[in-house]
Amino acid sequence: EKESFITEPKQSEDYDVVIGIFGERSNANKQVEKLKEVGYDNAYSYSKLSMNVVSAGQFTKKEAQKIASDLNSKGFDAVVKRR
């Protein structure tokens, strides 16, 4: 008889709420500022494959889904991405 183990769901902040990918860093910076204006103080951008990705921050999966929904209701095009 095999033993079964119950594992706790991972609660690390390994999900990004991405709201845009830009070729120009200045456009990415403008989006970061817009996010900060609506209360997402941890918003930032990072470079990936010569593009600038804008994120509202890093969150748990459940938090990220809630925040993406909130941002979509405010006119952003937010998607949840695993880091």
N, C-alpha and C positions, 0 to 999 in steps of 0.2 A: 504494500500500500504506500503510495507516494504522499509525502507531506505537501501541503499547499501553503504558500506564503502570501499574506496580504501586504501589498506595498502601498505606502502612502503616495498620493499623486505628487508629482514634483511641483513645488511652489516657488521655484526660482523665477526671476524676471527675465525670461528668455524669449519674449515676444515683442516685436516692434509694431507700432501703429504707423504705417507708412502713408503719407498723404501726397507724395509726389516724387518724381525723378526728373531732374533738370540737367540740361547740358551746360547751362551757364550758372556759375556759383552765385552770382548776384540774384538770380531768380530764386534759387534755393534759399538764400538768406532772407529774401522778402517773405517767403512762405513761413520760415521759422518765426519771423516777427509777427505775422498774422496769427500763428498758433499761440504765441505768448500773449497777444492782445486778448484772446478769448480764454485765457487762464491756464494754458499748458506751458508752465515755466520751464519744464525739463525738455522742451523741444530742441532739436539739434539737427544738423545735417552731417553726412559723411560721404566720402568718395567711394564709389564701387564701379570698377570697369570704366573709368574716366567719366562717370556720370555722378551727379550729386543727389543723393537720396535724402529726403526730408522725413523725419520721424517725430511724432509727438512724445516719444519716450519709450522706455522699456518697462514691460509689465508682465504680470502673470497672464495666462491665456484668458481667464475669465475677465480680468480687468481690461485687457486689450480689446476684447470683443465689445464690452460696454462702452469704452472710449471711442472705438471706431464708429459705433452706432451714433453716439453723441455728436462726433465730428461730422458724420454724413448728414445729420439733421441740421447742421450749421452751414452746409454748403461745401464742405471739403469732400474730397474723393478718397476716403480712408480705407485701407485694407490691413488686415493682420498678417504679419509675416513672422515665421519662426526665425530666430537669430542663428 
